Amino acid sequence: MRNQNFAYDIILAPIITEKSTNMSSLNKVTFKVSKTASKKLIKKSIEKLYKVNVIKINTLNSKERSKLVRGRIAKKSGYKKAIITLKEGQSIDIAAGI
């Protein structure tokens, strides 16, 4: 990980839903990440971008699925999601960029 732009290629976007907002009280933050990213790369990227200590990372792969849109079948692309547990007392302010 030589430059900061590489970290932005790994971490794509925060996921802001009701469930992920409720998990923030447990020091957990949810991000959409690159499909090829490993847990080690995700950890290094989060620590470099947000300057926090990561304790644990859980990843989930969302499958691609078909959906009916205006009478036609469309594909909804899959993605990889990372749930990051931060050290006690640390947080990431996701709403700052909105």
N, C-alpha and C positions, 0 to 999 in steps of 0.2 A: 504494500500500500504506500506508494511513493508520494502521491499528491491527493489533495482533498477532492478533486473531481471524481476520482475512482470511488470514493465513499458515496457520492451522490448517485453513481451508477448502481450501487447495491441497494440503497434505501430509496425507494421510489416515492412513497407518499404515506402520510399517517392515515389510519382508518378511524374515522370519527363516527361512531354509532352509540346507541344508548348503552349497549353492553360494554363496549370498550371504555366509555366514560365512567361507568360504575366501577370498572376494574382499576381506575386510577387511584382509588382509595386504598388499594392493596399494593401500591407502587408498581403497577403493571401498565405498559404502554403498548399499543398495537400498531404495526407498520406493514404496508405492502412492500415486499422486497422482490428482487430479481429471482427468477425461477432457478437459476444456476448457483445462487449464493449458498454457501455453507454457513453453519452456525458460527464458526470462527471468524469468517469474513463479516458477518452481520454484527458480531460483538465488537470487532475492531472499528467498523464504520460508525456505530452508535457512539462508542466512547470517543472517537475522534471528532465527530460532528457536534455532539451535545455536551461533551466533557463531564460525563457521569460514569459511575461504576456499575457495570452489568453483572448481576449475580447468575441469572438463568435465562435461557432462551428456549421457547417452544415454537416449532414451526408446523404449519399446516399447508397442504396443497389443496387448493380448491379446483375441482374438476371442471373441464369445459362442458357446457350443456346446451341443448337445443331449446329454443323458445319460439313461441308463435307471436309474430309481430305483423299486424295488419294483414292477416291471412296468409302470411308466408313464414317459412321456417328460417330462423336466424340463429346464429351461434353466439353464445355468450362465452367470452374467453375466460380461461381459468387463470389463477394467479397463486402466488405463494404469500402466506401471511406469517408474520413473526410476532409472538407475544413476548415482550421483554420485561423481565423482573429487575427492578433497580434496587440499589442499596437503600436501606432504611434512611429516610430523611431527604433523599434526593428525588427530583422530579423533572419532567420535561414539559415545558409549556407549549403544547401543540397549537393552541388557539392564538398564539402571538402573531403568526403569519397570515391569519385570515382577515 
